Amino acid sequence: MRVSGDILQELAQLAETDRSVLSAYLDIRGGWAAANAFVETESERLRPLLGKDEKDYFETSISFMWDYLNEKKAEGFSDPGIAFFADLGRDYARGVELYSSPEPLMAVDQEAIIYPLALQIDEYEPIGVIMVDASCMRILIAAGEVIEREDSLCERIHHLSKVGGWSQMRYQRRRANEVKHFSKEVLEEAKGAFDPAGVRRIVVAGRDRMIAALEQELPPEWRDRIIAVIRWDLDSPDKDFLEKVRPYLEKAEHEQEADLLSLLIAGLRRGGLATAGLEPTARALEIGQVDTLLVSTGLATDTAEDLIHRAEATGAHVEFVPKGNEALEQLGGVGALLRYRMGKASA
């Protein structure tokens, strides 16, 4: 299973059981042997700290994790990281393929450790990529250190040269129809790939002429989601494309953070749908008042973990703001855009 925002809500619900929850984050870049050694070492560290019943649950949870890791190894999995969670009280065990390598961690607690996962989901939000030239298209989903090929479509589109006894005008009309037909097929394939993945941002790459034709077919709601148009050769390595597109992703993320912070400050100044500071924000989360939670990465990990659990349990969106942002730091490192007003919680 690839990492997505939906799993955070699942994990937040595990705190409702009376069983301990296993959380593990593994860095796979160093190879399977190193990851396995980390699991063995952390298991030995944790066992003396558990009660008898907890040990039984722990051993079963670990066996589920070993099964998952062995399965991924047999598949030839080579992405940067894996997270795994198990709660036997919920009959729940799930592995997650990560877009970037995590800080290794293994813990047993009354709830899942979701802060590292939430941080990665926000930092490496998947983007949709449409690559197109005169004869082929590729539909990709990219995030972090990973780029996945979702689908491809290749059709013959005649090159710009005279064919047989055709007039140039007649030839151009036929080619225009072919390009239009091809562009519509590309959009259908992209929609089928992007919608299930929750893609909100799109990059279009390829040759100028086909990009222009594709843009003409884009519905207005898709045009608003495009963050970059890049000239690109479809035969170039995907890793080079990740490097090329990364500045655009960072720019889009910074713009989103700035927009949300502007809304927060404006709401606070008007006494409107915004709150800030640890206690007011925690109260708003408790009653399901929060629409978007803004958290500084400089906030204490335990505090951030608690806030994120509350946010995910109530369906609030979480946005991380890099440590050192002066506006948010002055507000205590946390703030929220609210769904509705209610008494002092919106002050």
Protein Blocks (a to p, Z undefined) as FASTA:
>chain_A
ZZdfklmmmmmmmmmpcbdcddddddfknojklmmmmmmmmmmmmmmmpcfklmmmmmmm
mmmmmmmmmmmmmnopabfbdcddddfklopacddddfbdcdddddddfbdcfklmmmmm
mmmgccddddddfkbccddddehjbccdfbdcdddddddddehjbcfklmmmmmmmmmmm
mmmmmmmmmmmmmmmnopabdcdeddfklmmmmmmmpcfklmmmpgbdcdddfkbcfklm
mmmmmmmmmmmmmmmmmmmmmmmmmmmmnopabdedjklmmmmmmnopafbdcddfkbcf
klmmmmmmmmmmnopacddddehiaklmmnoopacddfbdehjllZZ
